[in-house]
Amino acid sequence: MRITYFIPGPMSRGPLGPEELIRREAFLNQHAFDGTDVEVREASAGPASVESSVEEYLSVPGLIEAAPALEAEGFDALIIGCFGDPGLAAARELVDIPVIGPGQAGVLLAAQLGQSVSIITVVSEVIPAIRRQVRSHGLDSLVTDIRAVDVPVLELRERADEVMATLEAEARRGLAAGADSFVLGCMTMGFLDVARTLQERLGVPVINPVLAALKAAETAVSVGVSSSRAAYPKPRKAAAAVKIH
């Protein structure tokens, strides 16, 4: 099967450079099942990272433009490369292949493993947006705690040791507050590949949203299901082409 991981902004033109797309593609293929090929694509315009509702909305046009073209290219599933799941419902309306939101996939996996989930994200400013996101997915009764390491997305890799230490400290506070499982609330954080180490230290599940989304996409394709047209009906009017400049 062919899966595309679509980043809703021009990451290659930011400080992480085109090498980051190559690194992410290699990580995804390393963890994919035999017979799965994952390709990383990006929008030609949009925010460099998503750390606010404003940036989330600015990232949606690129996805709307790209989704039908990626389906026509022959991809079997599409993963939105942002924990906030921007444009998830719109993309599901536009295409017949499965569209996976990593935030939704991560919390749904945690729901099978625990009863009180804590999300640890990047900066505190994004916490209200994640609360709205969780509520929109009907998962607010499960997600009882949202925390932040207060490191911007584009600084996570260069401050990886600090991020790991803060992740562990915040997770232990979450455990003391009653959390029994954790979800990393940022895709760049997921690509640091620290979830298993943190899980070993804490003794409870820690979900990497990158891998949760990948496995959700592989599962949907392998069992032959996609988004319900009762929930995500095709637009009655032909969607106008979105031109990004």
N, C-alpha and C positions, 0 to 999 in steps of 0.2 A: 504494500500500500504506500501511497505518497501522502505525506502530511506537510503542510506549510505552517511555519511559525511566523506570524506577521507582526512586525513591530510598527505601531501606529505613529511613527515619527522617523525622521532621517538620522538615526543613531550614528551611521557611518560618518556623518559630517560633523559630529560633535567631538568632545575631547577623548572619547573612547576609541574613535576611528573605525575604519572598516575591519580591522583585525578582530574587533569584538564580535561582529557578525559571524566571522569564521569560527571563533572560539565557541560561540553559542551553538552553532550548527554541529560542531564536533561533539559537544556535550550531549546534545539531544540524540544524535545518532549513536553515541556510546551507550545510552540507556534505552534505546528503542529495541523492540523485539526483532528477531531475524525476519527479514522480508519487509521491514518498514524503512522507508527512506524519508528523512526530514530535511526540508530546505527552509532556510531563514530568508525572509524578504522584509522590506521596510517601505514605509510610505515616503513619497518624494518631498512631502512637506508636513509640518506639524511640530509639536513641542519636542525638545530634546529628551525630556523626561516628564513624567506625569506625577505631580505632587500637589495638585489642587483640582477642584471641580472645573475651573477655567481651562486648565491644560487638558483635562479629561475630555471636555467638549470639543476642544480644538483638535483632538486626535481622531475624532469620529469620521470626518469627511474622507480621510485617506483610506480608512477601512471600507467605507461604503463604496468608494471608487474601485478598490482592489478586489473585494470579495468575488463579484461575478467573473472578473477576469481570471482569478486564480482557479475558480471552479472550471471555467472553460479550458484552462490549461491542463486540466486532468488531475488536480489534487483531490484526494478522497476525504480530506478533513482539513479544517482551518483552526489554528489556535491563535487567539488574540494575545499578543505579547505584552500584556499589562495586567497587573493584579486587579485593577479597578474594573475590568471587563467593559471598557468603553465601547459603545456601539454594538453590544452583544445581541440585543433584540432586533435591531435593524439588520444586522448581517444575517441573522437567522431567517428573517423575512425574505431576503434577497436571493439566497442560495438554497440548494437542495442537499448539499453535503453538511455533515455535522460541523457546527461552529462551537468551539469550547472556550468558555471564560475561565481562566485559571483561578480567580477568586472563588467563583462558585464551585469549581471542581475541587479545590483545596479544602474548603469547609465541608463539602459533602463527604469527602473521604474521612475527614476528622469525625464527622457525625457517626461513622460506622465503627469508630474506635474509642470514643469517649462521650461524655455527657455535658461537659462544660469546657468550651473551646476558648482559647486566648489567641488573638492575632497580634503578632509583633511586626510593625511596619517601620517605615523610614523616619519621617518627620511628623511631629505632633499635629501639624496643620492638616494632614490628610486623614486624621482619625474621624472627623465628622462625615467625610465622604464615604469612608468605609462603613460607618454605621448605616448610612442611607443605602449603600450597596447591599449589605447583609439583610437589611429590612426588606428590600425589594425582592430578594431571593427567598423570603420567608424563613430565614435562619436566625433571626434575632434572639429567639428564646434559647438557642444553642450557644451563640457567641456571647459570652458573659463579660469579656474583658478585651480591650484593645490597647496596646502599648506601642511605644516608639523608641528607636535607638537614637533619634535626633541626629542622623547623618544623612545628608542629601543623597539621592540616587547616584549621581555622577561621581560621588566621592567614596562610595562603598568599597570598591576594589582597593584603592590606595590606602584606605583606613581599615583593612580587613581584620587586623588583630584587635583593634579597638571595637569594631562592630561585634566580633565574636564575644568579647568580654562583656559588652553591654547587653547583647542578646541573652547571655546566660544569666546575668544579674536581673534583667527584667523578667525572664522566664521564671526564675526562682521566686520573685515577688508575685508573679501570677499564680504559681503553685500555692503559695501561702494564702492567696486570696480565693482559692478553690478551683482553679483551672486544672483539668486533667489531661489536656492535650493542647498542642500549639500548631499554628499555621504561620509560616513566614509570609508577611504581607507585602511582598515586593518581588518582582521577577529577577531583578538584578541581584537581590539578596539570595534568591534561589540559585542563581548561577555561581554564587560563591561556594556552593556545595558544602555547606556547614550543617545541614539538617541532621545527618546521621551522627555526627560528632556531638551535637547538642543533645540529641536523643539519648545517647549513651550516658552523658553526664547527668541528665535529668531523670532518666528511667521512665519516661512517658513518651507517647508518640509526638514527633515533630514532623509536620508535613511540608515538603518542598513543593510549592505550587507549580513549578516547572514540570516536575515529574508527575504530579497529580493530573495536570492538563494533558501531558503526553499520553499517559495510560488511559485517560478518559477518551481521548481521540481514537487511540488504537482499539479500545473496547467497542466504541460505537460503530466503527467501520467493520470490525471483525464479526459483530453480531447482526450487522445490516440494518441499523436504525439511524434516524436523523431527527431533526427538530420536528415537533408536531405542528402540522398545518392548522390545527384547531387553536393552538397557542400562538403561532407565528404565521398568520396567513400571508400569502403573497399580496403585495400591494395591488389594489384594483387598478390604479393608474400606473403606467409605466414609469419607473423611477427615472427622473432626469439624470443624465450623466453629470457627475460631480467633477468639475475641473479644478485642479489645485495648481496654484501658481506660486 
